[in-house]
Amino acid sequence: MTAGAGMAADIAEQPEVFARLLAGPARERIAAVAERIARRRPRHVVFTARGTSDHAALYGAYLTEIRLGIPAGLASPSVVTVFGARPDLSESLVVGVSQSGGSPDLCAVLEAARETGALTLAVTNTPGSPLAAAADLAVDVAAGHERAVAATKTYTAELLALLLLVESVDGGPAADIDDLPGLAERALADDTPLHLAARYRFAARLVTTGRGYAYPTAREAALKLMETSYLPSLAFSGADLLHGPLAMADPDVPVLAVVDAGPGGQSMRDVLARLGERRADVVVVGPEDVPGTAARIPVPRVDERYAPLLDILPLQRLALAVALARGQDPDAPRGLNKVTATL
Amino acid sequence: MTAGAGMAADIAEQPEVFARLLAGPARERIAAVAERIARRRPRHVVFTARGTSDHAALYGAYLTEIRLGIPAGLASPSVVTVFGARPDLSESLVVGVSQSGGSPDLCAVLEAARETGALTLAVTNTPGSPLAAAADLAVDVAAGHERAVAATKTYTAELLALLLLVESVDGGPAADIDDLPGLAERALADDTPLHLAARYRFAARLVTTGRGYAYPTAREAALKLMETSYLPSLAFSGADLLHGPLAMADPDVPVLAVVDAGPGGQSMRDVLARLGERRADVVVVGPEDVPGTAARIPVPRVDERYAPLLDILPLQRLALAVALARGQDPDAPRGLNKVTATL
């Protein structure tokens, strides 16, 4: 098989994966889980995940706080698995996110949480997985078999499942959520990422940045570039970038900035100005041109909470194209397996 | 003044800063704050911070979960400041950590939390700062004036103040906490970091890693190298490193691994073996030699929860030495100010 063919096929399937999750049966199953959560009224939501799924979990935490007004955060599994602590989660919902559902540390976190009285939920692409078995409730993101080791369609399926879940707790999703499959198709139809890949052929490192809903996208884009192209990529929230790492920025460090239409994107303007002062090479991912930047990867304009489902699509294509330009096979990155077992 | 003289003086002062915080009056003030917290019995602790202080906050979150069994996490200020959300924190303790106490976003998070009924605490090096004024309770870390822009003594003072606070909520610190000033002096007396600096003179990037209590140290070491030497440094928890970024490791990417004596350090053995398979160049920071690694920066052997206060000391010296070797002045990094105002 051609190098990267698996990853290319996974990426291309995403509009279809969105449509499947938004269709009747999958949506009803998520609504039923949301009802159980709404009845329980958790005072606090804890997400636990690793790698790509950790970025989906981060999106889930932003959604939970902003849409539901319930404090949310990400748990460090080592607290439970390495140090043997048993934080009291009796009024919490604990959500494990994992494409394989096979990571022993996440299972241990959910089991420990359940013992202290938490309501637990597994969000996985593998119904009947150990994580789903360990949890009170389970959501199947139904992305189908992923060909490449680097996760793409399972990531966006996790995002959409979490979006549907949170919006269902809060009275049900808005009608425009059904536009997402078509918008994803549009985002994937633009070939700007392929033209830009040559710029990063010889880059020694790269910085990604975004704020709020766009921060998980910045983190996931950095991970995708690292695991497929071995390009060291540093992800920072826009605000954190100003607290230290900005010193590193100069015309030789390329920056990918995720700038959506909305308050999160607006709050990046100051960050972009500071990067401009340092003469950084900034490429923007977003629906609007930003003066003073080198180029833009266009994505459709949507409500900011939907943007993470679209912004990552051209960035997955960019990672694939950079990997191929560097002579790598992103379907089978060196040193990695599809299921990573950590304790 | 000689380049780096300010940072060198700040670093050298840390044993004295520890001794001052551990002496009667500062300790009693922290114990009084701890008593107020213990009486309130928060169900959940939220930390909020930026930059270096964010790493101190991460340490505080590990301590809170492991020592007190209270769920803890880090808040994204943008949820409040950019998206206008008001998560219900009525049963929570919300802790802002900031050396200057002047960051408007942290003040906004504490004010919003207070409005929903949270107990709020400011941990700063600036009594009377806006953050201290916005909070119900305040702890002064009493590190004195910091000369360099890159934070060193204010970081470890924040760590020690959080340690004293958490242990005071749980019946008071163990007697061996008073050994820390002497141990810090010993950690600073060893010149291995200066000898190792030459290895990183021409490095294009660097990876730092650690698990549990050692993870904040890995993050802070990476930030210190970035802001003083402009050396792109990627920090990963040991477990996350195996989920993707491991593909990036090869003999040309130097790795600094923080490996303490205790369960966190033990859980790094598997990570080090995987790095060995990829023939990565690993330098260990810790009290014990690790077979198959290139070198070790020695630190005194202590209980793992104390290790973050010592492990960072030689890493601060390494960052200073690498910056000087590269012809930079770490006292005044390009593009940075001492107080960073983000909204």
Interface residues (C-beta under 8 A of the other chain):
Chain A: R43 H44 V46 R50 G51 T52 D54 A61 Y62 E65 I66 G69 I70 P71 A72 G73 L74 A75 S76 P77 S78 V79 T81 V82 F83 G84 A85 R86 P87 D88 L89 E91 S92 D105 A150 A204 R205 V207 R211 G212 Y215 L223 M226 E227 T228 Y230 L231 P232 S233 L234 S237 A239 D240 L242 H243 G244 P245 L246 A247 M248 A249 D250 V253 P263 G264 Q266 S267 D270 R274 E277 R278 P333 R334 G335 L336 T340 T342 L343
Chain B: R43 H44 V46 R50 G51 T52 D54 A61 Y62 E65 I66 G69 I70 P71 A72 G73 L74 A75 S76 P77 S78 V79 T81 V82 F83 G84 A85 R86 P87 D88 L89 E91 S92 D105 A150 A204 R205 V207 R211 G212 Y215 L223 M226 E227 T228 Y230 L231 P232 S233 L234 S237 A239 D240 L242 H243 G244 P245 L246 A247 M248 A249 D250 V253 P263 G264 Q266 S267 D270 R274 E277 R278 P333 R334 G335 L336 T340 T342 L343
